Amino acid sequence: MTAPSSDVMRWPAAIRTSRSTTTATSRSTATTHLTGSDSAKAPAHCAMTRPRIASIRQPTTATASTTRPACFSSPTRCTPNAVTVSTDQALVPRLWLGAPLALMITLVLLEGTDVDRMISHWFFDAGSQTFPLRQAFLLDTVLHHWAKYAVILTTCVITAVFAFSFLVPALRPQRRGLLFLALAMTLAPLAVTSLKQFTDRPCPWDLADFGGAVPYTRLFEAREQPHARGLCFPAGHASTGFALLAFFFVAHRERHHKLARTALLAGTAAGLALGIGRIAQGAHFMSHVLWSGLVCWLVMVGLYAMTFAPWPRIGIAAGE
């Protein structure tokens, strides 16, 4: 039997030497991740596991960063219509109906007093049995005619701009606001004018207390017959000024709160100014003016709810 050569006998030793050299090199490389006294105390296998732990944490971080929003679990939450509904509900304060209700109750209670006639007597001349300011230029020409025509012209311009919004793409985002303004500034005064056809209330200058011939009756009392039909309640001319309240709703919708407050004050002031002008002329009582503003406000609240409610999108059922 032939003995193995010396080269063959040296293979295991060479292999062991190579393995020990590789292990030592790996350990020395791994320990470079430790600093200070930790590098001397920590075992070699702990140093070797640090890069592996870091590599395991990276996918977890990436997964967290790519997590989809919670609304994707319910697709209806991310639809434009759903967002619009929640926004509209938040933008309709209860005060919009609570304050008018309080005013309505107050006006009903005041019908049992003589506040209306007391205020109208401030502008009435008992000696001549007339309202001296009835033909005044400022009240009759400026407030009664020019102011009314200015509001009507403004309404016509807004309506025309709304029509052009279907032709001019730049006006498309403002279409709903323009539609609301056109409807509110038209329908609110129209509602007041229509009510005058059914209430059968005379003007102060027609009453016996102010130089007329018709006996005074309160709002909820039946009138004595025969008398000419009364067409003075609510105050139609004051509704022209209250029509400007429509700008408050649009500004509020656009979140321009400072502008909304300005529009609210301006619309209220315009309605009261035109109404008081007619009171000074003997055409209305103060309650007529306040009821007119109340009707205009309620009409606008209803139009706001309908105009800015979510509109169904054409083709949405087909997956558009």
Phi and psi in degrees as GROMACS dihedral restraints (atoms count N, CA, C in turn):
[ dihedral_restraints ]
;  ai    aj    ak    al  type     phi  dphi    fc
    3     4     5     6     1   -87.2    20    10
    4     5     6     7     1   133.1    20    10
    6     7     8     9     1   -75.3    20    10
    7     8     9    10     1   146.7    20    10
    9    10    11    12     1   -66.1    20    10
   10    11    12    13     1   150.3    20    10
   12    13    14    15     1   -71.1    20    10
   13    14    15    16     1   163.9    20    10
   15    16    17    18     1   -66.4    20    10
   16    17    18    19     1   -28.4    20    10
   18    19    20    21     1   -66.8    20    10
   19    20    21    22     1   -41.1    20    10
   21    22    23    24     1   -66.5    20    10
   22    23    24    25     1   -36.8    20    10
   24    25    26    27     1   -67.9    20    10
   25    26    27    28     1   -23.7    20    10
   27    28    29    30     1   -85.2    20    10
   28    29    30    31     1    -9.4    20    10
   30    31    32    33     1   -61.3    20    10
   31    32    33    34     1   -49.8    20    10
   33    34    35    36     1   -60.0    20    10
   34    35    36    37     1   -40.6    20    10
   36    37    38    39     1   -63.8    20    10
   37    38    39    40     1   -39.0    20    10
   39    40    41    42     1   -66.6    20    10
   40    41    42    43     1   -39.8    20    10
   42    43    44    45     1   -65.3    20    10
   43    44    45    46     1   -42.4    20    10
   45    46    47    48     1   -64.0    20    10
   46    47    48    49     1   -39.9    20    10
   48    49    50    51     1   -63.8    20    10
   49    50    51    52     1   -39.6    20    10
   51    52    53    54     1   -65.7    20    10
   52    53    54    55     1   -42.1    20    10
   54    55    56    57     1   -65.7    20    10
   55    56    57    58     1   -42.8    20    10
   57    58    59    60     1   -64.9    20    10
   58    59    60    61     1   -36.1    20    10
   60    61    62    63     1   -65.8    20    10
   61    62    63    64     1   -42.2    20    10
   63    64    65    66     1   -64.3    20    10
   64    65    66    67     1   -43.0    20    10
   66    67    68    69     1   -63.9    20    10
   67    68    69    70     1   -42.8    20    10
   69    70    71    72     1   -63.2    20    10
   70    71    72    73     1   -40.2    20    10
   72    73    74    75     1   -64.3    20    10
   73    74    75    76     1   -42.2    20    10
   75    76    77    78     1   -63.8    20    10
   76    77    78    79     1   -40.7    20    10
   78    79    80    81     1   -68.3    20    10
   79    80    81    82     1   -39.9    20    10
   81    82    83    84     1   -65.9    20    10
   82    83    84    85     1   -33.6    20    10
   84    85    86    87     1   -70.8    20    10
   85    86    87    88     1   -40.2    20    10
   87    88    89    90     1   -68.6    20    10
   88    89    90    91     1   -35.0    20    10
   90    91    92    93     1   -72.3    20    10
   91    92    93    94     1   -10.9    20    10
   93    94    95    96     1   -67.5    20    10
   94    95    96    97     1   -15.0    20    10
   96    97    98    99     1   -77.5    20    10
   97    98    99   100     1   -12.3    20    10
   99   100   101   102     1   -99.8    20    10
  100   101   102   103     1   149.8    20    10
  102   103   104   105     1  -125.7    20    10
  103   104   105   106     1   156.0    20    10
  105   106   107   108     1    64.8    20    10
  106   107   108   109     1  -144.1    20    10
  108   109   110   111     1   -71.7    20    10
  109   110   111   112     1   -20.7    20    10
  111   112   113   114     1   -61.9    20    10
  112   113   114   115     1   -33.8    20    10
  114   115   116   117     1   -67.0    20    10
  115   116   117   118     1   -24.9    20    10
  117   118   119   120     1   -87.8    20    10
  118   119   120   121     1   -26.8    20    10
  120   121   122   123     1   -94.5    20    10
  121   122   123   124     1   -34.3    20    10
  123   124   125   126     1   -71.5    20    10
  124   125   126   127     1   139.6    20    10
  126   127   128   129     1   -65.1    20    10
  127   128   129   130     1   159.7    20    10
  129   130   131   132     1   -66.9    20    10
  130   131   132   133     1   -34.8    20    10
  132   133   134   135     1   -69.6    20    10
  133   134   135   136     1   -26.6    20    10
  135   136   137   138     1   -68.5    20    10
  136   137   138   139     1   -40.5    20    10
  138   139   140   141     1   -65.4    20    10
  139   140   141   142     1   -34.3    20    10
  141   142   143   144     1   -72.3    20    10
  142   143   144   145     1   -25.8    20    10
  144   145   146   147     1   -83.8    20    10
  145   146   147   148     1   -15.4    20    10
  147   148   149   150     1   -60.5    20    10
  148   149   150   151     1   -48.9    20    10
  150   151   152   153     1   -60.7    20    10
  151   152   153   154     1   -34.5    20    10
  153   154   155   156     1   -68.1    20    10
  154   155   156   157     1   -40.0    20    10
  156   157   158   159     1   -63.8    20    10
  157   158   159   160     1   -42.0    20    10
  159   160   161   162     1   -61.7    20    10
  160   161   162   163     1   -39.9    20    10
  162   163   164   165     1   -68.9    20    10
  163   164   165   166     1   -27.3    20    10
  165   166   167   168     1   -75.9    20    10
  166   167   168   169     1   -33.7    20    10
  168   169   170   171     1   -73.9    20    10
  169   170   171   172     1   -25.3    20    10
  171   172   173   174     1   -59.4    20    10
  172   173   174   175     1   -46.2    20    10
  174   175   176   177     1   -61.1    20    10
  175   176   177   178     1   -33.6    20    10
  177   178   179   180     1   -63.8    20    10
  178   179   180   181     1   -43.3    20    10
  180   181   182   183     1   -64.2    20    10
  181   182   183   184     1   -41.6    20    10
  183   184   185   186     1   -65.0    20    10
  184   185   186   187     1   -38.3    20    10
  186   187   188   189     1   -65.3    20    10
  187   188   189   190     1   -39.2    20    10
  189   190   191   192     1   -67.0    20    10
  190   191   192   193     1   -36.3    20    10
  192   193   194   195     1   -71.8    20    10
  193   194   195   196     1   -22.2    20    10
  195   196   197   198     1  -102.2    20    10
  196   197   198   199     1    14.5    20    10
  198   199   200   201     1   -65.4    20    10
  199   200   201   202     1   134.1    20    10
  201   202   203   204     1   -76.6    20    10
  202   203   204   205     1   154.1    20    10
  204   205   206   207     1   -59.3    20    10
  205   206   207   208     1   157.6    20    10
  207   208   209   210     1   -65.1    20    10
  208   209   210   211     1   -26.5    20    10
  210   211   212   213     1   -68.8    20    10
  211   212   213   214     1   -15.9    20    10
  213   214   215   216     1   -69.4    20    10
  214   215   216   217     1   -19.8    20    10
  216   217   218   219     1   -69.9    20    10
  217   218   219   220     1   -22.7    20    10
  219   220   221   222     1  -132.1    20    10
  220   221   222   223     1    96.7    20    10
  222   223   224   225     1   -56.8    20    10
  223   224   225   226     1   -27.8    20    10
  225   226   227   228     1   -66.2    20    10
  226   227   228   229     1   -21.7    20    10
  228   229   230   231     1   -72.0    20    10
  229   230   231   232     1   -22.8    20    10
  231   232   233   234     1   -98.1    20    10
  232   233   234   235     1     0.5    20    10
  234   235   236   237     1   -75.6    20    10
  235   236   237   238     1   148.5    20    10
  237   238   239   240     1   -59.1    20    10
  238   239   240   241     1   -39.5    20    10
  240   241   242   243     1   -63.7    20    10
  241   242   243   244     1   -38.9    20    10
  243   244   245   246     1   -64.7    20    10
  244   245   246   247     1   -40.5    20    10
  246   247   248   249     1   -64.9    20    10
  247   248   249   250     1   -39.8    20    10
  249   250   251   252     1   -64.1    20    10
  250   251   252   253     1   -39.7    20    10
  252   253   254   255     1   -61.5    20    10
  253   254   255   256     1   -48.6    20    10
  255   256   257   258     1   -64.4    20    10
  256   257   258   259     1   -36.8    20    10
  258   259   260   261     1   -66.6    20    10
  259   260   261   262     1   -44.2    20    10
  261   262   263   264     1   -62.8    20    10
  262   263   264   265     1   -40.9    20    10
  264   265   266   267     1   -62.5    20    10
  265   266   267   268     1   -36.5    20    10
  267   268   269   270     1   -74.2    20    10
  268   269   270   271     1   -23.8    20    10
  270   271   272   273     1   -91.0    20    10
  271   272   273   274     1     0.3    20    10
  273   274   275   276     1  -109.6    20    10
  274   275   276   277     1    90.0    20    10
  276   277   278   279     1   -69.7    20    10
  277   278   279   280     1   150.8    20    10
  279   280   281   282     1   -66.8    20    10
  280   281   282   283     1   -22.1    20    10
  282   283   284   285     1   -61.5    20    10
  283   284   285   286     1   -27.2    20    10
  285   286   287   288     1   -62.2    20    10
  286   287   288   289     1   -26.5    20    10
  288   289   290   291     1  -107.8    20    10
  289   290   291   292     1   -27.8    20    10
  291   292   293   294     1   -68.1    20    10
  292   293   294   295     1   -44.6    20    10
  294   295   296   297     1   -64.7    20    10
  295   296   297   298     1   -45.5    20    10
  297   298   299   300     1   -60.6    20    10
  298   299   300   301     1   -36.5    20    10
  300   301   302   303     1   -63.7    20    10
  301   302   303   304     1   -41.4    20    10
  303   304   305   306     1   -64.1    20    10
  304   305   306   307     1   -40.2    20    10
  306   307   308   309     1   -65.1    20    10
  307   308   309   310     1   -39.7    20    10
  309   310   311   312     1   -62.2    20    10
  310   311   312   313     1   -44.7    20    10
  312   313   314   315     1   -62.9    20    10
  313   314   315   316     1   -40.2    20    10
  315   316   317   318     1   -63.3    20    10
  316   317   318   319     1   -43.1    20    10
  318   319   320   321     1   -65.4    20    10
  319   320   321   322     1   -38.0    20    10
  321   322   323   324     1   -64.2    20    10
  322   323   324   325     1   -41.7    20    10
  324   325   326   327     1   -67.6    20    10
  325   326   327   328     1   -35.2    20    10
  327   328   329   330     1   -69.8    20    10
  328   329   330   331     1   -16.0    20    10
  330   331   332   333     1   -65.0    20    10
  331   332   333   334     1   -19.4    20    10
  333   334   335   336     1   -86.0    20    10
  334   335   336   337     1     4.1    20    10
  336   337   338   339     1  -115.2    20    10
  337   338   339   340     1  -180.0    20    10
  339   340   341   342     1  -109.0    20    10
  340   341   342   343     1    28.4    20    10
  342   343   344   345     1   -62.3    20    10
  343   344   345   346     1   -42.8    20    10
  345   346   347   348     1   -58.7    20    10
  346   347   348   349     1   -51.2    20    10
  348   349   350   351     1   -67.8    20    10
  349   350   351   352     1   -33.3    20    10
  351   352   353   354     1   -62.7    20    10
  352   353   354   355     1   -44.9    20    10
  354   355   356   357     1   -65.9    20    10
  355   356   357   358     1   -42.3    20    10
  357   358   359   360     1   -66.5    20    10
  358   359   360   361     1   -30.2    20    10
  360   361   362   363     1   -67.5    20    10
  361   362   363   364     1   -19.6    20    10
  363   364   365   366     1   -63.3    20    10
  364   365   366   367     1   -28.9    20    10
  366   367   368   369     1  -104.4    20    10
  367   368   369   370     1     3.6    20    10
  369   370   371   372     1  -103.4    20    10
  370   371   372   373     1   136.8    20    10
  372   373   374   375     1  -100.1    20    10
  373   374   375   376     1   108.6    20    10
  375   376   377   378     1   -67.0    20    10
  376   377   378   379     1   -28.3    20    10
  378   379   380   381     1   -65.7    20    10
  379   380   381   382     1   -48.3    20    10
  381   382   383   384     1   -92.7    20    10
  382   383   384   385     1    -6.1    20    10
  384   385   386   387     1    56.1    20    10
  385   386   387   388     1    41.0    20    10
  387   388   389   390     1  -140.8    20    10
  388   389   390   391     1   170.7    20    10
  390   391   392   393     1   -99.5    20    10
  391   392   393   394     1   105.5    20    10
  393   394   395   396     1   -58.7    20    10
  394   395   396   397     1   -28.3    20    10
  396   397   398   399     1   -89.7    20    10
  397   398   399   400     1    10.5    20    10
  399   400   401   402     1   -62.2    20    10
  400   401   402   403     1   -35.9    20    10
  402   403   404   405     1  -107.5    20    10
  403   404   405   406     1    16.5    20    10
  405   406   407   408     1   -63.7    20    10
  406   407   408   409     1   140.8    20    10
  408   409   410   411     1   -61.9    20    10
  409   410   411   412     1   -44.7    20    10
  411   412   413   414     1   -62.2    20    10
  412   413   414   415     1   -42.3    20    10
  414   415   416   417     1   -80.6    20    10
  415   416   417   418     1   -43.6    20    10
  417   418   419   420     1   -82.9    20    10
  418   419   420   421     1   -40.8    20    10
  420   421   422   423     1   -91.5    20    10
  421   422   423   424     1   -51.8    20    10
  423   424   425   426     1   -72.9    20    10
  424   425   426   427     1   -56.3    20    10
  426   427   428   429     1   -78.6    20    10
  427   428   429   430     1   -39.9    20    10
  429   430   431   432     1   -77.1    20    10
  430   431   432   433     1   -33.7    20    10
  432   433   434   435     1  -111.9    20    10
  433   434   435   436     1   -57.8    20    10
  435   436   437   438     1   -62.9    20    10
  436   437   438   439     1   -43.7    20    10
  438   439   440   441     1   -63.0    20    10
  439   440   441   442     1   -40.1    20    10
  441   442   443   444     1   -64.3    20    10
  442   443   444   445     1   -43.5    20    10
  444   445   446   447     1   -66.4    20    10
  445   446   447   448     1   -33.6    20    10
  447   448   449   450     1   -64.6    20    10
  448   449   450   451     1   -41.6    20    10
  450   451   452   453     1   -68.3    20    10
  451   452   453   454     1   -40.0    20    10
  453   454   455   456     1   -62.7    20    10
  454   455   456   457     1   -42.3    20    10
  456   457   458   459     1   -63.3    20    10
  457   458   459   460     1   -41.4    20    10
  459   460   461   462     1   -60.7    20    10
  460   461   462   463     1   -41.6    20    10
  462   463   464   465     1   -63.4    20    10
  463   464   465   466     1   -40.6    20    10
  465   466   467   468     1   -64.7    20    10
  466   467   468   469     1   -40.6    20    10
  468   469   470   471     1   -64.2    20    10
  469   470   471   472     1   -43.4    20    10
  471   472   473   474     1   -63.4    20    10
  472   473   474   475     1   -40.7    20    10
  474   475   476   477     1   -63.3    20    10
  475   476   477   478     1   -40.0    20    10
  477   478   479   480     1   -65.8    20    10
  478   479   480   481     1   -40.6    20    10
  480   481   482   483     1   -64.6    20    10
  481   482   483   484     1   -37.8    20    10
  483   484   485   486     1   -61.8    20    10
  484   485   486   487     1   -41.4    20    10
  486   487   488   489     1   -63.7    20    10
  487   488   489   490     1   -39.1    20    10
  489   490   491   492     1   -70.2    20    10
  490   491   492   493     1   -18.4    20    10
  492   493   494   495     1   -64.5    20    10
  493   494   495   496     1   -19.1    20    10
  495   496   497   498     1   -81.3    20    10
  496   497   498   499     1   -13.1    20    10
  498   499   500   501     1  -108.8    20    10
  499   500   501   502     1   -27.9    20    10
  501   502   503   504     1  -106.6    20    10
  502   503   504   505     1   111.8    20    10
  504   505   506   507     1   -59.8    20    10
  505   506   507   508     1   -30.0    20    10
  507   508   509   510     1   -65.6    20    10
  508   509   510   511     1   -23.0    20    10
  510   511   512   513     1   -90.9    20    10
  511   512   513   514     1    -6.2    20    10
  513   514   515   516     1   -60.6    20    10
  514   515   516   517     1   -41.1    20    10
  516   517   518   519     1   -62.4    20    10
  517   518   519   520     1   -22.0    20    10
  519   520   521   522     1   -97.5    20    10
  520   521   522   523     1    11.5    20    10
  522   523   524   525     1   -64.1    20    10
  523   524   525   526     1   -45.0    20    10
  525   526   527   528     1   -65.3    20    10
  526   527   528   529     1   -41.4    20    10
  528   529   530   531     1   -62.0    20    10
  529   530   531   532     1   -42.2    20    10
  531   532   533   534     1   -65.5    20    10
  532   533   534   535     1   -39.7    20    10
  534   535   536   537     1   -62.5    20    10
  535   536   537   538     1   -43.5    20    10
  537   538   539   540     1   -62.9    20    10
  538   539   540   541     1   -44.9    20    10
  540   541   542   543     1   -60.4    20    10
  541   542   543   544     1   -44.8    20    10
  543   544   545   546     1   -63.2    20    10
  544   545   546   547     1   -43.3    20    10
  546   547   548   549     1   -70.6    20    10
  547   548   549   550     1   -45.2    20    10
  549   550   551   552     1   -65.3    20    10
  550   551   552   553     1   -43.6    20    10
  552   553   554   555     1   -74.3    20    10
  553   554   555   556     1   -10.1    20    10
  555   556   557   558     1  -100.8    20    10
  556   557   558   559     1   -48.2    20    10
  558   559   560   561     1   -78.1    20    10
  559   560   561   562     1   -31.4    20    10
  561   562   563   564     1   -63.7    20    10
  562   563   564   565     1   -52.8    20    10
  564   565   566   567     1   -63.3    20    10
  565   566   567   568     1   -33.3    20    10
  567   568   569   570     1   -65.5    20    10
  568   569   570   571     1   -36.9    20    10
  570   571   572   573     1   -64.2    20    10
  571   572   573   574     1   -40.9    20    10
  573   574   575   576     1   -65.2    20    10
  574   575   576   577     1   -44.6    20    10
  576   577   578   579     1   -62.8    20    10
  577   578   579   580     1   -36.7    20    10
  579   580   581   582     1   -68.5    20    10
  580   581   582   583     1   -38.2    20    10
  582   583   584   585     1   -63.4    20    10
  583   584   585   586     1   -31.6    20    10
  585   586   587   588     1   -61.8    20    10
  586   587   588   589     1   -23.2    20    10
  588   589   590   591     1   -75.8    20    10
  589   590   591   592     1   -13.9    20    10
  591   592   593   594     1  -116.7    20    10
  592   593   594   595     1   -19.1    20    10
  594   595   596   597     1   -79.8    20    10
  595   596   597   598     1   -29.8    20    10
  597   598   599   600     1    56.4    20    10
  598   599   600   601     1    54.4    20    10
  600   601   602   603     1  -113.0    20    10
  601   602   603   604     1   130.3    20    10
  603   604   605   606     1   -79.0    20    10
  604   605   606   607     1   164.3    20    10
  606   607   608   609     1   -80.7    20    10
  607   608   609   610     1   156.4    20    10
  609   610   611   612     1   -56.6    20    10
  610   611   612   613     1   -38.8    20    10
  612   613   614   615     1   -67.1    20    10
  613   614   615   616     1   -11.6    20    10
  615   616   617   618     1   -90.7    20    10
  616   617   618   619     1   -10.7    20    10
  618   619   620   621     1   -84.2    20    10
  619   620   621   622     1   153.2    20    10
  621   622   623   624     1   -65.3    20    10
  622   623   624   625     1   -28.0    20    10
  624   625   626   627     1   -68.0    20    10
  625   626   627   628     1   -17.9    20    10
  627   628   629   630     1  -126.7    20    10
  628   629   630   631     1    35.4    20    10
  630   631   632   633     1    89.0    20    10
  631   632   633   634     1     4.0    20    10
  633   634   635   636     1   -96.9    20    10
  634   635   636   637     1  -159.7    20    10
  636   637   638   639     1  -123.2    20    10
  637   638   639   640     1    -8.0    20    10
  639   640   641   642     1   -90.0    20    10
  640   641   642   643     1   130.1    20    10
  642   643   644   645     1   -65.9    20    10
  643   644   645   646     1   147.3    20    10
  645   646   647   648     1   -77.6    20    10
  646   647   648   649     1   132.1    20    10
  648   649   650   651     1  -131.6    20    10
  649   650   651   652     1   147.0    20    10
  651   652   653   654     1   -75.4    20    10
  652   653   654   655     1   171.6    20    10
  654   655   656   657     1   -59.5    20    10
  655   656   657   658     1   -40.5    20    10
  657   658   659   660     1  -101.0    20    10
  658   659   660   661     1    16.6    20    10
  660   661   662   663     1  -102.1    20    10
  661   662   663   664     1   145.2    20    10
  663   664   665   666     1   -73.5    20    10
  664   665   666   667     1   142.0    20    10
  666   667   668   669     1   -84.5    20    10
  667   668   669   670     1   148.4    20    10
  669   670   671   672     1   -78.0    20    10
  670   671   672   673     1   144.4    20    10
  672   673   674   675     1  -109.6    20    10
  673   674   675   676     1   155.0    20    10
  675   676   677   678     1   -92.4    20    10
  676   677   678   679     1   141.5    20    10
  678   679   680   681     1  -149.8    20    10
  679   680   681   682     1   157.3    20    10
  681   682   683   684     1   -63.5    20    10
  682   683   684   685     1   146.4    20    10
  684   685   686   687     1   -65.1    20    10
  685   686   687   688     1   131.7    20    10
  687   688   689   690     1   -88.9    20    10
  688   689   690   691     1   137.3    20    10
  690   691   692   693     1  -130.7    20    10
  691   692   693   694     1    44.2    20    10
  693   694   695   696     1  -120.1    20    10
  694   695   696   697     1     8.6    20    10
  696   697   698   699     1  -134.3    20    10
  697   698   699   700     1   129.3    20    10
  699   700   701   702     1   -72.8    20    10
  700   701   702   703     1  -177.2    20    10
  702   703   704   705     1   -78.6    20    10
  703   704   705   706     1   108.6    20    10
  705   706   707   708     1   -69.3    20    10
  706   707   708   709     1   -38.3    20    10
  708   709   710   711     1   -70.0    20    10
  709   710   711   712     1   -35.7    20    10
  711   712   713   714     1   -63.5    20    10
  712   713   714   715     1   -30.1    20    10
  714   715   716   717     1   -63.5    20    10
  715   716   717   718     1   -23.9    20    10
  717   718   719   720     1   -63.7    20    10
  718   719   720   721     1   -41.2    20    10
  720   721   722   723     1   -72.7    20    10
  721   722   723   724     1   -40.2    20    10
  723   724   725   726     1   -66.1    20    10
  724   725   726   727     1   -18.2    20    10
  726   727   728   729     1   -61.2    20    10
  727   728   729   730     1   -25.1    20    10
  729   730   731   732     1   -69.9    20    10
  730   731   732   733     1   -10.8    20    10
  732   733   734   735     1   -62.6    20    10
  733   734   735   736     1   -17.3    20    10
  735   736   737   738     1   -58.9    20    10
  736   737   738   739     1   -31.7    20    10
  738   739   740   741     1   -66.8    20    10
  739   740   741   742     1   -26.9    20    10
  741   742   743   744     1   -61.3    20    10
  742   743   744   745     1   -44.5    20    10
  744   745   746   747     1   -66.1    20    10
  745   746   747   748     1   -40.0    20    10
  747   748   749   750     1   -67.8    20    10
  748   749   750   751     1   -43.4    20    10
  750   751   752   753     1   -64.1    20    10
  751   752   753   754     1   -38.0    20    10
  753   754   755   756     1   -65.9    20    10
  754   755   756   757     1   -38.6    20    10
  756   757   758   759     1   -63.2    20    10
  757   758   759   760     1   -37.5    20    10
  759   760   761   762     1   -84.9    20    10
  760   761   762   763     1     6.3    20    10
  762   763   764   765     1    66.2    20    10
  763   764   765   766     1    23.3    20    10
  765   766   767   768     1   -92.4    20    10
  766   767   768   769     1    79.7    20    10
  768   769   770   771     1   -68.7    20    10
  769   770   771   772     1   -37.0    20    10
  771   772   773   774     1   -65.7    20    10
  772   773   774   775     1   -43.4    20    10
  774   775   776   777     1   -65.5    20    10
  775   776   777   778     1   -35.1    20    10
  777   778   779   780     1   -64.2    20    10
  778   779   780   781     1   -43.1    20    10
  780   781   782   783     1   -63.2    20    10
  781   782   783   784     1   -39.6    20    10
  783   784   785   786     1   -63.6    20    10
  784   785   786   787     1   -43.4    20    10
  786   787   788   789     1   -65.2    20    10
  787   788   789   790     1   -36.5    20    10
  789   790   791   792     1   -64.2    20    10
  790   791   792   793     1   -45.3    20    10
  792   793   794   795     1   -67.6    20    10
  793   794   795   796     1   -40.9    20    10
  795   796   797   798     1   -66.1    20    10
  796   797   798   799     1   -44.3    20    10
  798   799   800   801     1   -64.6    20    10
  799   800   801   802     1   -40.9    20    10
  801   802   803   804     1   -66.1    20    10
  802   803   804   805     1   -43.3    20    10
  804   805   806   807     1   -64.2    20    10
  805   806   807   808     1   -40.1    20    10
  807   808   809   810     1   -64.2    20    10
  808   809   810   811     1   -44.6    20    10
  810   811   812   813     1   -63.7    20    10
  811   812   813   814     1   -43.0    20    10
  813   814   815   816     1   -67.9    20    10
  814   815   816   817     1   -38.1    20    10
  816   817   818   819     1   -62.9    20    10
  817   818   819   820     1   -47.4    20    10
  819   820   821   822     1   -66.7    20    10
  820   821   822   823     1   -36.8    20    10
  822   823   824   825     1   -68.2    20    10
  823   824   825   826     1   -44.1    20    10
  825   826   827   828     1   -65.6    20    10
  826   827   828   829     1   -34.0    20    10
  828   829   830   831     1   -59.8    20    10
  829   830   831   832     1   -40.5    20    10
  831   832   833   834     1   -73.4    20    10
  832   833   834   835     1   -30.2    20    10
  834   835   836   837     1   -64.0    20    10
  835   836   837   838     1   -42.6    20    10
  837   838   839   840     1   -64.0    20    10
  838   839   840   841     1   -27.5    20    10
  840   841   842   843     1   -83.2    20    10
  841   842   843   844     1   -11.8    20    10
  843   844   845   846     1    91.2    20    10
  844   845   846   847     1    13.9    20    10
  846   847   848   849     1   -88.8    20    10
  847   848   849   850     1   -24.0    20    10
  849   850   851   852     1  -147.0    20    10
  850   851   852   853     1   159.2    20    10
  852   853   854   855     1   -91.8    20    10
  853   854   855   856     1   164.4    20    10
  855   856   857   858     1   -62.1    20    10
  856   857   858   859     1   -38.0    20    10
  858   859   860   861     1   -62.9    20    10
  859   860   861   862     1   -32.0    20    10
  861   862   863   864     1   -60.9    20    10
  862   863   864   865     1   -40.3    20    10
  864   865   866   867     1   -68.5    20    10
  865   866   867   868     1   -44.7    20    10
  867   868   869   870     1   -67.6    20    10
  868   869   870   871     1   -38.6    20    10
  870   871   872   873     1   -63.5    20    10
  871   872   873   874     1   -36.0    20    10
  873   874   875   876     1   -62.7    20    10
  874   875   876   877     1   -46.0    20    10
  876   877   878   879     1   -63.2    20    10
  877   878   879   880     1   -36.1    20    10
  879   880   881   882     1   -65.2    20    10
  880   881   882   883     1   -44.2    20    10
  882   883   884   885     1   -63.7    20    10
  883   884   885   886     1   -44.6    20    10
  885   886   887   888     1   -60.1    20    10
  886   887   888   889     1   -43.2    20    10
  888   889   890   891     1   -62.5    20    10
  889   890   891   892     1   -46.7    20    10
  891   892   893   894     1   -65.2    20    10
  892   893   894   895     1   -37.6    20    10
  894   895   896   897     1   -62.6    20    10
  895   896   897   898     1   -41.7    20    10
  897   898   899   900     1   -69.3    20    10
  898   899   900   901     1   -36.8    20    10
  900   901   902   903     1   -62.5    20    10
  901   902   903   904     1   -42.9    20    10
  903   904   905   906     1   -63.9    20    10
  904   905   906   907     1   -42.3    20    10
  906   907   908   909     1   -65.8    20    10
  907   908   909   910     1   -36.4    20    10
  909   910   911   912     1   -61.4    20    10
  910   911   912   913     1   -44.7    20    10
  912   913   914   915     1   -63.7    20    10
  913   914   915   916     1   -37.2    20    10
  915   916   917   918     1   -79.4    20    10
  916   917   918   919     1   -39.8    20    10
  918   919   920   921     1   -71.1    20    10
  919   920   921   922     1   -41.4    20    10
  921   922   923   924     1   -98.3    20    10
  922   923   924   925     1    10.1    20    10
  924   925   926   927     1   -69.7    20    10
  925   926   927   928     1   155.8    20    10
  927   928   929   930     1   -60.2    20    10
  928   929   930   931     1   128.8    20    10
  930   931   932   933     1   -94.0    20    10
  931   932   933   934     1   136.6    20    10
  933   934   935   936     1   -66.0    20    10
  934   935   936   937     1   137.5    20    10
  936   937   938   939     1   -87.4    20    10
  937   938   939   940     1   133.1    20    10
  939   940   941   942     1   -68.9    20    10
  940   941   942   943     1   129.8    20    10
  942   943   944   945     1    87.1    20    10
  943   944   945   946     1     3.8    20    10
  945   946   947   948     1   -69.0    20    10
  946   947   948   949     1   -29.0    20    10
  948   949   950   951     1   -69.6    20    10
  949   950   951   952     1   -24.3    20    10
  951   952   953   954     1   -86.7    20    10
  952   953   954   955     1     5.4    20    10
  954   955   956   957     1    89.3    20    10
  955   956   957   958     1    23.9    20    10
